[in-house]
Amino acid sequence: MIREFFRALFQAGIPVAITSFLLVWWAIKNNYLNTASGLKEFENEVKRLSKAKSNNKKNKKKRKDDSSLEEIHRMNPVHNKWLKFGGGYYGVVGLLTYAVVELGEIRDFITQFGGLSSLISDITPELFIGLFINSIKNFIVAIAWPVYWLSDIRSDHIWIWFVVAYLGYWAGSRYALYRTRQVEP
C-alpha cells in the first residue's frame, strides 16, 4: 500500500498539484477571478465566473444589445477549457485527462505516417473530419474522467489515487492563493 501511495503521488498527485497551482495563479494574475482568502471562496468564484460566462453566452444569442451582461475578461483557451470541465478539482483532472488523451492521439497520428511527404499526400477532408470527431470523443472522455482513470489504473487501492489527486489539487490551489496574496501590496 505504501508503494501504491508513492506511485499515485508521482503519477497523479504532483501533476494535479502543479496544474492546480498554475491554473489558479494564472487566473488570479490575469484578473479572471477575484483574489480569495481560501479554497472555498475560490471555488465559489470559479462557479460564479462559469455561470456568468454561460449566462452571457445565452443572453448574447437572445439579444445583441444587452446591458445586463456581466463584464468578463476575455480568457485564454486553457482557462476556458478548464471552466468547460467544471472548474475546481473536477475541471483540473478533466483538463489533465484531455491533455493526456489528446497528446496520445497526436502521437499516434504522427507515427502512423512514414514521413512528411506521406503526411502531405494523405491530407484530405476526411482526415480533418476524423480529427474533429476524435476531438469531440476526447472531450467526452475528459468529462467522464473517473471512468477513464478507473479503467487505466490497475490497483487494489484505487481510493488512494483519488485521495492523493484531491490532496494535490488542494495543496496546489492553496499554495497559489497564498502566493498571490503574498505578492499583492
VOGULO-521317 format. One record per residue: residue number from 0; residue in one letter; x, y, z of N, C-alpha, C in turn. Coordinates in Angstrom, 1 decimal, padded with zeros to 4 digits. Last residue first. Example, Ala and Ser with C-alpha at 12.3 -4.5 7.8 and 13.67 -1.06 7.14 Angstrom:
+-----+---------+--------+--------+--------+--------+--------+--------+--------+--------+--------+
| num | residuo |     nx |     ny |     nz |    cax |    cay |    caz |     cx |     cy |     cz |
+-----+---------+--------+--------+--------+--------+--------+--------+--------+--------+--------+
|   1 |       s |  012.8 | -002.2 |  007.1 |  013.7 | -001.1 |  007.1 |  012.9 |  000.0 |  007.9 |
|   0 |       a |  013.2 | -005.7 |  007.8 |  012.3 | -004.5 |  007.8 |  013.2 | -003.3 |  007.8 |
+-----+---------+--------+--------+--------+--------+--------+--------+--------+--------+--------+
//
This chain:
+-----+---------+--------+--------+--------+--------+--------+--------+--------+--------+--------+
| num | residuo |     nx |     ny |     nz |    cax |    cay |    caz |     cx |     cy |     cz |
+-----+---------+--------+--------+--------+--------+--------+--------+--------+--------+--------+
| 184 |       p |  000.2 |  044.1 | -002.9 |  000.6 |  045.1 | -002.0 | -000.4 |  045.2 | -000.8 |
| 183 |       e |  000.7 |  040.5 | -003.6 | -000.1 |  041.8 | -003.7 |  000.3 |  042.8 | -002.6 |
| 182 |       v |  002.2 |  038.4 | -002.8 |  002.8 |  039.3 | -003.8 |  002.0 |  040.6 | -003.8 |
| 181 |       q |  000.5 |  037.0 | -001.1 |  001.8 |  037.4 | -000.6 |  002.4 |  038.5 | -001.5 |
| 180 |       r | -001.7 |  036.2 | -002.7 | -001.9 |  037.2 | -001.5 | -000.6 |  037.8 | -001.1 |
| 179 |       t | -000.4 |  034.5 | -004.4 | -001.0 |  035.7 | -004.9 | -001.3 |  036.7 | -003.8 |
| 178 |       r |  000.4 |  032.4 | -002.6 |  001.4 |  033.2 | -003.4 |  000.8 |  034.5 | -003.9 |
| 177 |       y | -002.0 |  031.5 | -001.7 | -001.1 |  032.0 | -000.7 | -000.1 |  032.9 | -001.5 |
| 176 |       l | -003.1 |  030.4 | -004.0 | -003.8 |  031.5 | -003.3 | -002.9 |  032.2 | -002.3 |
| 175 |       a | -001.1 |  028.5 | -004.5 | -001.3 |  029.6 | -005.5 | -002.1 |  030.7 | -004.8 |
| 174 |       y | -001.6 |  026.8 | -002.3 | -000.3 |  027.5 | -002.5 | -000.4 |  028.6 | -003.5 |
| 173 |       r | -004.2 |  025.9 | -002.9 | -003.9 |  026.7 | -001.6 | -002.6 |  027.5 | -001.8 |
| 172 |       s | -003.7 |  024.5 | -005.2 | -004.6 |  025.7 | -005.2 | -004.3 |  026.5 | -004.0 |
| 171 |       g | -001.9 |  022.5 | -004.3 | -001.6 |  023.4 | -005.4 | -002.4 |  024.6 | -005.4 |
| 170 |       a | -003.5 |  021.2 | -002.3 | -002.2 |  021.8 | -002.0 | -001.8 |  022.8 | -003.1 |
| 169 |       w | -005.8 |  020.3 | -003.8 | -005.9 |  021.2 | -002.6 | -004.6 |  021.9 | -002.3 |
| 168 |       y | -004.6 |  018.7 | -005.7 | -005.4 |  019.8 | -006.1 | -005.5 |  020.8 | -004.9 |
| 167 |       g | -003.4 |  016.8 | -004.0 | -002.6 |  017.5 | -004.9 | -003.3 |  018.8 | -005.4 |
| 166 |       l | -005.7 |  015.7 | -002.8 | -004.8 |  016.4 | -002.0 | -003.8 |  017.3 | -002.8 |
| 165 |       y | -006.8 |  014.5 | -005.1 | -007.5 |  015.6 | -004.5 | -006.6 |  016.4 | -003.6 |
| 164 |       a | -004.8 |  012.6 | -005.6 | -005.1 |  013.6 | -006.6 | -005.8 |  014.8 | -006.0 |
| 163 |       v | -005.1 |  011.1 | -003.2 | -003.8 |  011.8 | -003.5 | -004.0 |  012.8 | -004.5 |
| 162 |       v | -007.7 |  010.1 | -003.5 | -007.4 |  010.9 | -002.4 | -006.1 |  011.7 | -002.6 |
| 161 |       f | -007.5 |  008.6 | -005.9 | -008.4 |  009.8 | -005.9 | -008.1 |  010.7 | -004.7 |
| 160 |       w | -005.6 |  006.7 | -005.1 | -005.3 |  007.6 | -006.3 | -006.2 |  008.8 | -006.2 |
| 159 |       i | -006.8 |  005.4 | -003.1 | -005.6 |  006.1 | -002.8 | -005.3 |  007.1 | -003.9 |
| 158 |       w | -008.9 |  004.0 | -004.3 | -009.2 |  005.2 | -003.5 | -008.0 |  006.0 | -003.2 |
| 157 |       i | -007.7 |  001.8 | -005.3 | -007.9 |  002.9 | -006.3 | -008.3 |  004.2 | -005.5 |
| 156 |       h | -006.2 | -000.6 | -004.5 | -006.4 |  000.5 | -003.7 | -006.7 |  001.8 | -004.5 |
| 155 |       d | -005.5 | -002.3 | -006.4 | -006.5 | -002.8 | -005.4 | -006.9 | -001.7 | -004.5 |
| 154 |       s | -005.2 | -001.2 | -009.8 | -004.8 | -001.2 | -008.4 | -005.9 | -001.8 | -007.5 |
| 153 |       r | -004.5 |  000.2 | -012.7 | -004.7 | -001.2 | -012.1 | -004.2 | -001.2 | -010.7 |
| 152 |       i | -006.0 |  002.7 | -014.4 | -005.2 |  002.4 | -013.2 | -005.5 |  001.0 | -012.7 |
| 151 |       d | -007.9 |  002.7 | -016.5 | -006.4 |  002.8 | -016.8 | -005.6 |  002.4 | -015.6 |
| 150 |       s | -010.4 |  002.7 | -015.5 | -010.1 |  001.6 | -016.4 | -008.6 |  001.6 | -016.7 |
| 149 |       l | -010.3 |  005.0 | -013.9 | -010.6 |  003.7 | -013.3 | -010.2 |  002.5 | -014.2 |
| 148 |       w | -009.9 |  006.9 | -015.9 | -008.8 |  006.6 | -015.0 | -009.1 |  005.3 | -014.2 |
| 147 |       y | -012.4 |  006.9 | -017.2 | -011.2 |  006.7 | -018.0 | -010.1 |  006.2 | -017.0 |
| 146 |       v | -014.2 |  007.4 | -015.1 | -014.3 |  006.1 | -015.9 | -013.0 |  005.9 | -016.6 |
| 145 |       p | -013.4 |  010.0 | -014.4 | -013.3 |  008.9 | -013.4 | -013.4 |  007.6 | -014.1 |
| 144 |       w | -013.9 |  011.6 | -016.8 | -012.5 |  011.2 | -016.4 | -012.5 |  010.1 | -015.4 |
| 143 |       a | -015.8 |  012.6 | -018.6 | -016.1 |  011.3 | -017.8 | -014.8 |  010.8 | -017.3 |
| 142 |       i | -014.6 |  014.6 | -019.9 | -015.6 |  014.9 | -018.9 | -015.9 |  013.7 | -018.0 |
| 141 |       a | -012.8 |  013.1 | -021.4 | -012.3 |  014.0 | -020.4 | -013.3 |  014.4 | -019.4 |
| 140 |       v | -014.5 |  011.9 | -023.2 | -013.7 |  011.1 | -022.3 | -013.2 |  011.9 | -021.1 |
| 139 |       i | -015.4 |  014.2 | -024.5 | -016.4 |  013.4 | -023.7 | -015.6 |  012.5 | -022.8 |
| 138 |       f | -013.1 |  015.0 | -025.7 | -013.7 |  015.9 | -024.8 | -014.7 |  015.1 | -023.9 |
| 137 |       n | -012.7 |  012.8 | -027.4 | -011.7 |  013.1 | -026.4 | -012.3 |  014.0 | -025.3 |
| 136 |       k | -014.8 |  013.2 | -029.2 | -014.7 |  012.0 | -028.4 | -013.8 |  012.2 | -027.2 |
| 135 |       i | -014.0 |  015.6 | -030.4 | -015.2 |  015.6 | -029.6 | -015.3 |  014.3 | -028.7 |
| 134 |       s | -011.6 |  014.7 | -031.6 | -011.6 |  015.8 | -030.6 | -012.8 |  015.8 | -029.8 |
| 133 |       n | -012.6 |  012.9 | -033.5 | -011.8 |  012.4 | -032.4 | -011.7 |  013.5 | -031.3 |
| 132 |       i | -014.0 |  014.7 | -035.2 | -014.7 |  013.7 | -034.4 | -013.9 |  013.2 | -033.2 |
| 131 |       f | -011.7 |  016.1 | -036.1 | -012.8 |  016.8 | -035.4 | -013.6 |  015.9 | -034.6 |
| 130 |       l | -010.3 |  014.1 | -037.5 | -009.7 |  014.8 | -036.3 | -010.7 |  015.5 | -035.5 |
| 129 |       g | -012.2 |  013.4 | -039.4 | -011.8 |  012.4 | -038.4 | -011.2 |  013.1 | -037.2 |
| 128 |       i | -012.2 |  015.8 | -040.9 | -013.4 |  015.3 | -040.3 | -013.1 |  014.3 | -039.2 |
| 127 |       f | -009.5 |  015.7 | -041.8 | -010.0 |  016.8 | -040.9 | -011.3 |  016.4 | -040.2 |
| 126 |       l | -009.7 |  013.4 | -043.4 | -008.7 |  013.5 | -042.4 | -009.1 |  014.5 | -041.3 |
| 125 |       e | -011.6 |  014.1 | -045.3 | -011.9 |  013.0 | -044.4 | -010.9 |  013.0 | -043.2 |
| 124 |       p | -010.2 |  016.0 | -046.9 | -011.3 |  016.4 | -046.0 | -011.6 |  015.4 | -045.0 |
| 123 |       t | -006.7 |  015.1 | -046.5 | -007.9 |  015.1 | -047.3 | -009.0 |  015.6 | -046.3 |
| 122 |       i | -003.4 |  014.3 | -046.7 | -004.3 |  015.3 | -046.3 | -005.5 |  015.4 | -047.2 |
| 121 |       d | -001.5 |  012.5 | -047.7 | -002.7 |  012.0 | -047.1 | -003.7 |  013.0 | -046.6 |
| 120 |       s |  000.7 |  014.0 | -048.5 | -000.2 |  013.3 | -049.6 | -001.5 |  012.8 | -049.0 |
| 119 |       i |  001.7 |  014.8 | -046.1 |  001.2 |  015.8 | -047.0 |  000.3 |  015.1 | -048.0 |
| 118 |       l |  002.6 |  012.3 | -045.0 |  001.6 |  013.1 | -044.3 |  000.9 |  014.1 | -045.3 |
| 117 |       s |  004.5 |  011.6 | -046.9 |  003.3 |  010.7 | -046.7 |  002.2 |  011.5 | -046.0 |
| 116 |       s |  006.4 |  013.6 | -046.5 |  005.7 |  013.5 | -047.8 |  004.4 |  012.6 | -047.7 |
| 115 |       l |  007.2 |  013.1 | -043.8 |  006.5 |  014.3 | -044.1 |  005.7 |  014.2 | -045.5 |
| 114 |       g |  006.5 |  009.6 | -043.1 |  007.3 |  010.8 | -043.2 |  006.5 |  012.0 | -043.6 |
| 113 |       g |  004.7 |  007.7 | -042.7 |  006.0 |  007.3 | -043.0 |  007.0 |  008.4 | -043.0 |
| 112 |       f |  002.3 |  007.9 | -040.0 |  002.8 |  008.3 | -041.4 |  004.3 |  008.0 | -041.5 |
| 111 |       q |  001.8 |  007.3 | -037.5 |  001.1 |  006.4 | -038.5 |  001.6 |  006.8 | -039.9 |
| 110 |       t |  002.9 |  009.2 | -035.8 |  003.6 |  008.0 | -036.0 |  003.0 |  007.1 | -037.1 |
| 109 |       i |  000.9 |  011.2 | -035.7 |  002.2 |  011.5 | -036.4 |  002.9 |  010.2 | -036.7 |
| 108 |       f | -001.2 |  009.8 | -034.3 | -001.4 |  010.4 | -035.7 | -000.1 |  010.6 | -036.4 |
| 107 |       d |  000.0 |  009.2 | -031.9 | -000.4 |  008.1 | -032.8 | -000.6 |  008.6 | -034.2 |
| 106 |       r |  000.3 |  011.9 | -030.9 |  001.5 |  011.0 | -031.1 |  001.2 |  009.8 | -032.1 |
| 105 |       i | -002.3 |  012.7 | -030.8 | -001.4 |  013.4 | -031.7 | -000.2 |  012.5 | -032.0 |
| 104 |       e | -003.3 |  010.9 | -028.9 | -003.9 |  010.9 | -030.2 | -002.9 |  011.6 | -031.2 |
| 103 |       g | -001.8 |  011.7 | -026.7 | -001.7 |  010.4 | -027.2 | -002.2 |  010.2 | -028.6 |
| 102 |       l | -002.8 |  014.3 | -026.4 | -001.3 |  014.1 | -026.8 | -001.1 |  012.7 | -027.3 |
| 101 |       e | -005.4 |  013.7 | -025.7 | -005.1 |  014.4 | -027.0 | -003.7 |  014.2 | -027.4 |
| 100 |       v | -005.1 |  012.4 | -023.2 | -005.7 |  011.7 | -024.4 | -005.4 |  012.4 | -025.7 |
|  99 |       v | -003.8 |  014.4 | -021.7 | -003.2 |  013.1 | -021.9 | -003.8 |  012.4 | -023.1 |
|  98 |       a | -005.7 |  016.5 | -021.9 | -004.3 |  016.7 | -022.4 | -003.7 |  015.3 | -022.7 |
|  97 |       y | -007.9 |  015.4 | -020.6 | -008.0 |  015.8 | -022.0 | -006.6 |  015.9 | -022.6 |
|  96 |       t | -006.8 |  015.0 | -018.1 | -007.2 |  013.9 | -018.8 | -007.3 |  014.2 | -020.3 |
|  95 |       l | -006.4 |  017.7 | -017.4 | -005.3 |  016.8 | -017.5 | -005.6 |  015.6 | -018.3 |
|  94 |       l | -009.2 |  018.5 | -017.4 | -008.2 |  019.2 | -018.3 | -006.9 |  018.3 | -018.5 |
|  93 |       g | -010.1 |  016.9 | -015.3 | -010.7 |  016.8 | -016.7 | -009.7 |  017.4 | -017.7 |
|  92 |       v | -008.7 |  017.8 | -013.2 | -008.4 |  016.5 | -013.6 | -009.0 |  016.2 | -015.0 |
|  91 |       v | -009.8 |  020.5 | -013.2 | -008.3 |  020.3 | -013.3 | -008.1 |  018.8 | -013.8 |
|  90 |       g | -012.5 |  020.0 | -012.8 | -012.1 |  020.6 | -014.0 | -010.6 |  020.4 | -014.3 |
|  89 |       y | -012.6 |  018.9 | -010.3 | -013.1 |  018.1 | -011.4 | -012.6 |  018.7 | -012.7 |
|  88 |       y | -011.6 |  021.1 | -008.8 | -010.9 |  019.8 | -008.8 | -011.3 |  019.0 | -010.1 |
|  87 |       g | -012.5 |  024.0 | -010.7 | -012.2 |  023.3 | -009.5 | -011.4 |  022.0 | -009.7 |
|  86 |       g | -014.4 |  023.6 | -013.8 | -013.5 |  024.3 | -012.9 | -013.2 |  023.5 | -011.6 |
|  85 |       g | -015.8 |  022.2 | -015.7 | -016.4 |  022.4 | -014.4 | -015.6 |  023.2 | -013.5 |
|  84 |       f | -014.9 |  022.1 | -018.2 | -014.9 |  020.9 | -017.5 | -015.4 |  021.0 | -016.1 |
|  83 |       k | -015.0 |  024.8 | -018.9 | -016.0 |  023.8 | -019.5 | -016.0 |  022.5 | -018.8 |
|  82 |       l | -012.9 |  025.7 | -017.4 | -014.3 |  026.0 | -016.9 | -015.3 |  025.2 | -017.6 |
|  81 |       w | -010.8 |  024.6 | -018.9 | -010.9 |  024.3 | -017.5 | -012.3 |  024.6 | -017.0 |
|  80 |       k | -011.3 |  026.0 | -021.3 | -011.4 |  024.6 | -021.3 | -011.6 |  024.1 | -019.8 |
|  79 |       n | -010.6 |  028.6 | -020.4 | -011.9 |  028.3 | -021.0 | -012.2 |  026.8 | -020.9 |
|  78 |       h | -007.9 |  028.2 | -019.8 | -008.9 |  028.5 | -018.7 | -010.3 |  028.3 | -019.2 |
|  77 |       v | -006.9 |  027.7 | -022.4 | -006.7 |  026.8 | -021.3 | -007.7 |  027.0 | -020.2 |
|  76 |       p | -007.6 |  030.0 | -024.0 | -008.2 |  028.7 | -024.2 | -008.1 |  027.7 | -023.1 |
|  75 |       n | -008.0 |  033.0 | -021.8 | -007.2 |  032.1 | -022.8 | -007.9 |  030.8 | -022.9 |
|  74 |       m | -010.8 |  035.3 | -021.8 | -009.9 |  034.3 | -021.2 | -009.2 |  033.5 | -022.3 |
|  73 |       r | -011.7 |  038.5 | -021.3 | -011.5 |  037.5 | -022.4 | -010.5 |  036.6 | -021.8 |
|  72 |       h | -013.6 |  039.3 | -018.4 | -012.3 |  039.3 | -019.2 | -012.3 |  038.2 | -020.2 |
|  71 |       i | -016.9 |  040.3 | -018.4 | -016.0 |  039.2 | -018.2 | -014.8 |  039.4 | -019.0 |
|  70 |       e | -019.6 |  042.0 | -017.1 | -018.3 |  042.2 | -017.8 | -017.4 |  041.1 | -017.4 |
|  69 |       e | -022.8 |  040.6 | -017.7 | -021.7 |  040.9 | -016.8 | -020.4 |  041.0 | -017.5 |
|  68 |       l | -025.5 |  042.1 | -019.3 | -024.4 |  041.2 | -019.4 | -023.3 |  041.6 | -018.4 |
|  67 |       s | -027.5 |  043.9 | -019.4 | -027.4 |  043.1 | -018.2 | -026.3 |  042.1 | -018.2 |
|  66 |       s | -027.6 |  045.2 | -021.8 | -026.8 |  045.9 | -020.7 | -026.7 |  045.0 | -019.5 |
|  65 |       d | -027.4 |  043.9 | -024.9 | -028.0 |  043.7 | -023.6 | -027.1 |  044.3 | -022.5 |
|  64 |       d | -027.8 |  043.6 | -028.0 | -027.5 |  044.8 | -027.2 | -028.2 |  044.6 | -025.8 |
|  63 |       k | -028.5 |  041.1 | -029.0 | -027.1 |  041.6 | -029.3 | -026.8 |  042.7 | -028.3 |
|  62 |       r | -030.2 |  038.5 | -027.5 | -030.2 |  039.9 | -027.8 | -028.7 |  040.4 | -028.0 |
|  61 |       k | -029.7 |  035.7 | -027.5 | -031.1 |  036.3 | -027.5 | -031.1 |  037.7 | -028.0 |
|  60 |       k | -027.0 |  035.4 | -027.5 | -027.8 |  034.7 | -028.5 | -029.2 |  035.3 | -028.6 |
|  59 |       k | -026.4 |  036.7 | -025.2 | -025.9 |  037.2 | -026.5 | -026.6 |  036.6 | -027.6 |
|  58 |       n | -027.5 |  035.0 | -023.2 | -028.0 |  036.4 | -023.5 | -027.6 |  037.0 | -024.8 |
|  57 |       k | -025.8 |  032.8 | -023.4 | -027.2 |  032.6 | -023.7 | -027.8 |  034.0 | -024.0 |
|  56 |       k | -023.3 |  034.0 | -022.7 | -023.4 |  033.3 | -023.9 | -024.9 |  033.2 | -024.3 |
|  55 |       n | -023.9 |  034.9 | -020.1 | -023.6 |  035.9 | -021.2 | -023.7 |  035.3 | -022.5 |
|  54 |       n | -024.3 |  032.5 | -018.8 | -025.4 |  033.4 | -018.9 | -025.2 |  034.4 | -020.0 |
|  53 |       s | -021.7 |  031.4 | -019.0 | -022.8 |  030.7 | -019.5 | -024.0 |  031.6 | -019.8 |
|  52 |       k | -020.3 |  033.3 | -017.5 | -019.9 |  033.1 | -018.9 | -021.1 |  032.4 | -019.6 |
|  51 |       a | -021.6 |  033.1 | -015.0 | -021.6 |  034.3 | -015.7 | -021.3 |  034.1 | -017.2 |
|  50 |       k | -020.8 |  030.4 | -014.3 | -022.2 |  030.8 | -014.5 | -022.4 |  032.1 | -015.3 |
|  49 |       s | -018.1 |  030.8 | -014.1 | -018.6 |  029.8 | -015.1 | -020.1 |  030.1 | -015.4 |
|  48 |       l | -018.0 |  032.7 | -012.0 | -017.4 |  033.0 | -013.4 | -018.0 |  032.1 | -014.4 |
|  47 |       r | -019.1 |  031.2 | -009.9 | -019.7 |  032.5 | -010.3 | -019.2 |  032.8 | -011.8 |
|  46 |       k | -017.3 |  029.1 | -009.7 | -018.7 |  028.8 | -010.1 | -019.3 |  030.1 | -010.6 |
|  45 |       v | -015.0 |  030.6 | -008.9 | -015.0 |  029.8 | -010.2 | -016.4 |  029.5 | -010.7 |
|  44 |       e | -015.9 |  031.5 | -006.5 | -015.6 |  032.4 | -007.5 | -015.6 |  031.8 | -008.9 |
|  43 |       n | -016.1 |  029.1 | -005.1 | -017.3 |  029.8 | -005.3 | -017.1 |  030.9 | -006.4 |
|  42 |       e | -013.4 |  028.5 | -005.0 | -014.3 |  027.6 | -005.8 | -015.6 |  028.3 | -006.1 |
|  41 |       f | -012.5 |  030.6 | -003.3 | -012.0 |  030.4 | -004.7 | -013.0 |  029.6 | -005.6 |
|  40 |       e | -013.8 |  029.9 | -001.0 | -014.1 |  031.2 | -001.6 | -013.7 |  031.1 | -003.1 |
|  39 |       k | -012.5 |  027.5 | -000.5 | -013.9 |  027.5 | -000.6 | -014.4 |  028.8 | -001.4 |
|  38 |       l | -009.8 |  028.3 | -000.2 | -010.2 |  027.4 | -001.3 | -011.7 |  027.5 | -001.5 |
|  37 |       g | -009.5 |  031.8 |  000.8 | -009.5 |  030.4 |  001.0 | -010.0 |  029.6 | -000.2 |
|  36 |       s | -009.5 |  034.4 | -000.1 | -008.7 |  034.1 |  001.0 | -008.6 |  032.6 |  001.3 |
|  35 |       a | -009.1 |  035.3 | -003.5 | -009.9 |  034.7 | -002.5 | -009.0 |  034.3 | -001.3 |
|  34 |       t | -009.3 |  037.7 | -006.0 | -008.4 |  037.0 | -005.1 | -009.3 |  036.5 | -003.9 |
|  33 |       n | -011.4 |  037.0 | -008.8 | -011.0 |  037.8 | -007.7 | -010.2 |  037.0 | -006.7 |
|  32 |       l | -010.4 |  036.0 | -012.0 | -011.0 |  035.7 | -010.8 | -010.6 |  036.7 | -009.7 |
|  31 |       y | -008.9 |  037.1 | -014.0 | -010.1 |  036.3 | -014.4 | -011.0 |  036.1 | -013.2 |
|  30 |       n | -006.6 |  038.5 | -013.6 | -007.8 |  039.1 | -013.1 | -009.0 |  038.4 | -013.7 |
|  29 |       n | -004.2 |  037.2 | -014.0 | -004.8 |  037.8 | -015.2 | -006.2 |  038.4 | -014.9 |
|  28 |       k | -003.8 |  036.2 | -011.5 | -002.8 |  037.2 | -012.0 | -003.4 |  037.9 | -013.2 |
|  27 |       i | -005.8 |  034.3 | -011.3 | -005.8 |  035.4 | -010.4 | -004.9 |  036.5 | -011.0 |
|  26 |       a | -005.0 |  032.4 | -013.3 | -006.4 |  033.0 | -013.3 | -006.4 |  034.3 | -012.5 |
|  25 |       w | -002.5 |  031.7 | -012.4 | -002.6 |  032.4 | -013.7 | -004.0 |  033.1 | -013.8 |
|  24 |       w | -003.1 |  030.4 | -010.0 | -002.2 |  031.5 | -010.0 | -002.4 |  032.4 | -011.3 |
|  23 |       v | -004.8 |  028.3 | -011.0 | -005.3 |  029.2 | -010.0 | -004.4 |  030.5 | -010.1 |
|  22 |       l | -003.0 |  026.9 | -012.9 | -004.3 |  027.5 | -013.3 | -004.8 |  028.5 | -012.3 |
|  21 |       l | -000.8 |  026.3 | -011.3 | -000.6 |  027.1 | -012.4 | -002.0 |  027.7 | -012.9 |
|  20 |       f | -001.9 |  024.7 | -009.2 | -001.2 |  025.9 | -008.9 | -001.1 |  026.8 | -010.1 |
|  19 |       s | -003.0 |  022.6 | -010.8 | -003.8 |  023.4 | -010.0 | -003.2 |  024.7 | -009.7 |
|  18 |       t | -000.6 |  021.5 | -011.9 | -001.6 |  022.1 | -012.8 | -002.6 |  023.0 | -012.0 |
|  17 |       i |  000.7 |  020.7 | -009.5 |  001.3 |  021.6 | -010.4 |  000.3 |  022.3 | -011.3 |
|  16 |       a | -001.2 |  018.8 | -008.6 | -000.8 |  019.9 | -007.8 | -000.2 |  021.0 | -008.6 |
|  15 |       v | -001.3 |  016.9 | -010.7 | -002.6 |  017.7 | -010.3 | -002.2 |  018.9 | -009.5 |
|  14 |       p |  001.3 |  015.9 | -010.6 |  000.8 |  016.6 | -011.8 | -000.4 |  017.4 | -011.5 |
|  13 |       i |  001.3 |  014.9 | -007.9 |  002.2 |  016.0 | -008.3 |  001.7 |  016.7 | -009.6 |
|  12 |       g | -000.8 |  012.9 | -008.0 | -000.7 |  014.0 | -007.0 |  000.1 |  015.1 | -007.4 |
|  11 |       a | -000.1 |  011.0 | -010.1 | -001.4 |  011.8 | -010.1 | -001.3 |  013.0 | -009.2 |
|  10 |       q |  002.4 |  009.9 | -010.1 |  001.7 |  009.9 | -011.3 |  000.4 |  010.7 | -011.3 |
|   9 |       f |  003.4 |  010.4 | -007.5 |  004.2 |  010.8 | -008.6 |  003.4 |  010.8 | -009.9 |
|   8 |       l |  001.3 |  009.3 | -005.9 |  001.8 |  010.6 | -005.6 |  002.5 |  011.2 | -006.9 |
|   7 |       a |  001.0 |  006.7 | -006.8 | -000.1 |  007.7 | -007.0 |  000.4 |  009.1 | -006.8 |
|   6 |       r |  003.4 |  005.7 | -005.9 |  003.1 |  005.6 | -007.3 |  002.0 |  006.7 | -007.7 |
|   5 |       f |  003.0 |  006.1 | -003.2 |  004.1 |  006.8 | -003.9 |  003.9 |  006.8 | -005.4 |
|   4 |       f |  000.9 |  004.3 | -002.7 |  000.8 |  005.7 | -002.4 |  001.8 |  006.5 | -003.2 |
|   3 |       e |  002.0 |  001.8 | -003.5 |  000.8 |  002.4 | -004.3 |  000.7 |  003.9 | -004.0 |
|   2 |       r |  003.8 |  001.5 | -001.4 |  004.3 |  001.7 | -002.8 |  003.2 |  002.3 | -003.7 |
|   1 |       i |  002.0 |  001.2 |  000.7 |  002.9 |  002.4 |  000.7 |  003.5 |  002.6 | -000.7 |
|   0 |       m |  000.8 | -001.2 |  000.0 |  000.0 |  000.0 |  000.0 |  000.9 |  001.3 |  000.0 |
+-----+---------+--------+--------+--------+--------+--------+--------+--------+--------+--------+
//
